[in-house]
Amino acid sequence: MPERIIVMGNGKESEYGNWVSKKIIGRCLAAALVTGALSALVWVLWGRVVWGIVLAVVSVFCIISTVYFLYARHQFSPGGGGIQQKVVDELIARIRWDGKGEALDIGCGSGYLSIYIARKFPDARVTGIDYWGGAWAYSKAQCENNAAAEGVGNRTSYARASASKIPYPDESFDLVVSNMVFHEVADTRDKRALILEALRVLKKGGAFVFQDLLLTEPYFGKIDDLIAYIKESGAAEVHFGDTSRASFIPGALKLPFMLGTVGILHGVK
């Protein structure tokens, strides 16, 4: 999911985001500066040694966090390690579909995955849904602009919707995909319910590929139990791939809050 792709041939640009935003880095840096300044004030001016030490420790932690997130952002970016693209490629490699019919991308973000599918399968129509938050109109327009820039605007459509309540009838799509979205859906504690909702709109015999923090047990339970649960719910075929063990992921990015619990469920309904 590169930050920017120059589309050769029509001179237009498609823009996609980095999983580590500049806002996160800015907040960490601001916290480091504020706690560092407070540490100096309470220690030097007011003589509060203990509080000065505590604030100094917090400031150092925030500095380390800032450096870590700068490193992670660089590693995710196409100009750095390209890890973000490689993680998405793990999902793409597991798409088993002839490209005939309708595809759904749940949590489409700025449209990278849905646009990729539309480009790879010229006979397909692709729908992307995302809740997007307060700036949803801008985000929807960004998806549409990216799709137009990459020549698939006539075969893609985007709508605001939650993964917890997909606004389409049962068995509407031939392929359903989702990348790093389910764990972020705040209104559903049991993330397995989101998987079942995604499968609800998939046709019998259709293919699915879901990549997420599937090895985070508070979200999804034990992976063997999750696979059994999906099969019992009507899926004909379910496979699991452990993205977190991929050799291209540096050890520093294999922490649980980064890529340390990422896996892929794929199969056939």
N, C-alpha and C positions, 0 to 999 in steps of 0.2 A: 504494500500500500504506500507507494512513494509519495513524497510531499508535492512533487511536480513532475509531470510528464509532458514533454514537448511532442505533439503529434505531427509527424512529418507528413507533408503533402498538402495540408490545408493551412498550416501556419498557426493554428489555434493551440491553446494550452488547456490541459486538464489539471486541476489542482486537488490534491488529496492531503490529508493531515498526517501528523506523526502521533503515535500513541502516547508519547510523553510531551505534553503541551508546554509551551513557554510559560503559561500561567502557573503551572506547578513549580517550575524552576524559580520563577519570580517570587512566589510566596515563600519558598524555602530560603531564598537569599534575603528577603525582607525580614523574615523571622530571625535569621542569623544576625543581621545588623541591629535590630531592635534589642534582642536579648544581650548582645555584646555591649551595646551602649548602656543598658540598664545595669549590667554587671559592673561596669566601671563606675557608674554613679553610686550604687549602693555600697560598693566596696571602698572606693577611694574617698568619696565625699561624705558618706554617711557612716562609714566604719562597719557596715554589716558584712562581715567576712563570709559567714556561712551562706547567706543569700547571694553574695557576689560569686562564690564558687559554684553554687547551683545554677545560676544564670549563665555563668561562663561555660559550664558543661552543656547546657541546653544550646548555647550559641555554637559550640563546636559540633554538636550533633547536627544542627541545621546546616552548618557549612559542609559537613560530610554528605548530608542528604543532597545539597545543591550540586556538589561535585558528582555524586552518583547519578542523579537524574540527567545532568549534562552528558555524562558518559553514555547513559542508556539512550538518550535522544540521538546522540551521534551514531550509536550502534544500530538503532532502528532505521535511520535515514539512508536513502539510496547513496548518498555521498560518503557514508561511513561504512558500517558493516552490512547494510542491506538486510538486517535481520527481520524487519517487519515484512518485507516482501517475501522472504524465504518461509516465514510462518504461514502466510497466506497461500504460498505455493503448496504447502503440505495439504491444505484443504483442496485446492484445485486439482491436485494429482489424484484425489480419490473420487472425483466426479465420474460416475459411470452412467452415461446418458447419451442417447443418440441425437439429442438436440431438436427433437420434434415436439412442439407443443409449448407449454407455459412453465416458466420457472419463477420461483419466489425467493428473494433475498431478504431475510428477516434481520433488521438492524443494519440497514444498508449504509449508514454514515454518509459519506460524500460520494458514494456510488461506485467505488472501485470494483468490487466483486460482481455486482450486477452488470456493469459495463463489460467486464472481462468475459462473462458468460455470453452476453449478447454478441460480442465480437467473435468468440470461439465457435458459437453455434448460430450461423446466419439464418436458420429457419425458425429460431426460437423467438418468443416474446417474453420479456423479463419484467417483473414487477419488483420494486424495492419498497419496503416499508421501514419507518423509523419513527420513534417518538420525537427525537431531536431536541426537545426542551423549548425554552422561550423563543429562540431564534429559528423556529422550525421553517418559517416561510423562506428565510434566506438559505437554509440548508437544503430545502427541497429544490429551490432554484439552482443551487450549486450542482446538485445531482443532474438536473436537466441540462445545465450548461456543459457539464463534463461529458454527458452522453452525446450531446450534439457535436461537441468538439471531436469526439472519437468516432463519429459517423453512425451512431446507433440510436439516435434520438427518436427515430420513428418506430423502434421496436422495444423501447423501454418506457416505463411509467413509474411514478413515485407518489406515495401517499403517506400521510401522517397516521401512524397506528402503533399500538403497543403489542409487544410479543405475547402478552398475557391474554389478549383478546383480538385475534386476527380477524379483520372484517371481511372474510370471504367464506363461502359455503364449504361444506365438507367436500373433499376430493376435487379441489379446483386446479391443482398444479401437478405437473409431471416430475418436477424437480424442486426440492426445497433445500436451501442452504442457509447457514448462519455462522458468522465468525465473531467470536469474542463478545457476545451480546447478552446471553441469558443471565450471566452472573450480575449484570448491572441493572436488571429489571427489579425496581424497588418494591413494587406492589405484590410480588409473589415470593414468599420465603422458600417454599419447596420448588427448586428450579426444575425438578423432574416434570412438573406440571406444564412448564413452558415447552419442553420437548414433546409432550403429548399433544399440546395445542398445535405445534408445528406439524406434527404427523397427521393431525385431523384434516388439514387442508391438502394433504398429499394424496394423490390417487393410489388406489391399490395397484401394486406393481411399480410405483414410482420410486425414484431414488432420493436419498437424503444424505447430506453431509453437514455435521454440526461440530464446530471447533470452539472449545471454551475451557474454563478452569475445571475440567471434569474430574480431576483428581483432588479437588477441594471437598472433602467429605461433608462439611456443614451445608454445602450447597446441593450436592448431588448424591451423597451417600457413597458407599463403597462401589467401585466400578463394576465388579461382578454382579452385585445386586442391581445396579442400574441397567446393565445389559439384559438381565433376566426380566426386570420390570418392563422394559420396552418390548421385549418379545412377547410377554404375557399380555401386553396391551394391543397386540395385533400386528407387529412388524414381522415380516417373514424372514428377514436376514439382518443381523446387526454385527458390526465389527468395531474394534477399538484400536486406535493408534496413539502411542504415547509421544506426542510432539516434544514434551519436555526433555526427552533423552536425545533429541537430535544433535548431531555433532557440531552443527553450525551455531548453536546457542552458547555463548561464553558462560563460564561458571558464574560470573557476577550477575547474570540475568536469569539464573535458575532459582532465584529466591522465590518463596511462595507468592509474594505480592506482585511478581513480575511474570516469568514464564515457567516457573517451577512446577506448576500443576496443570499445564495445558495438555489437552488430549483431543482426539477426534473420534466422534461416532459417525459411522457411515454404513449404509446398507440399503435395503429395499423393503418397502411396506408390504 
